[in-house]
């Protein structure tokens, strides 16, 4: 992992075939995308699978522009319809030159979003019931992260409430903000809230995902142990092209011991510390 709806049309098996049969890198995931040309600005964008070898689709969060592409073995690609071409220089960086005709051109550069990898939940292909035992109070280190560089600008340590109900997981922060996602596997949940009802259902809000922020939101929760998990969550204002503002937070969460277990935890920690001193 880099530091710093309706169910999708494609089945999980098709996604796996696409990734395994593709060029030498897997482009899937979330990117911080900057562009110049007829309009300048930035946005969150995704590369997702099209269910066939070497076929992937580039799109902004609202899928106002979604561009299927064919990849070559050297990681270059051509967009369908002759509207552009580009290449990945490595697994985390790419560029595209768009030419829509009539003098409308864009030069795009993208870098994989901080704290994400090629398993970022672009589409919702399946859901599972979450572990209700994860519900309760968790301690969170919440980082405000620069979308372009991955640098941390602020850190807040606070308790948050986690609720697992059926296929959903909700995280409530002090002050009332909440993020709600959908379990895609026993160890990963996807978050996606989009204001636009996209023609392709795969780009719509994941059923069950929600937030009370007036922002578009995507995110990726990973359960790393029964008592720890991370959440990378990304936001974008609902403005027009070239005027959007992107922000993100990265949460590292550890479960707060329930009453009655604290003593046992302290004893085990003390024994471990004694053993370390003796070694």
Secondary structure by P-SEA (a helix, b strand, c coil): cccccccccccaaaaaaaaaaccccccbbbbbccccccccbbbbbbccccccccbbbbbcccccbbbbbccccccccccccccccccccccccbbbbbbccccbbbbbbbccccccccccccccccccccccccccbbbbbccccccccccccbbbbbbbbbbbcccbbbbbcccbbbbbbbbccccbbbbbbbccccccccccccccccccccccccccccccccccbbbbbbbbcccccccbbbbbbbbbbbbcccccaaaaaaaaaaaaaaaaaac
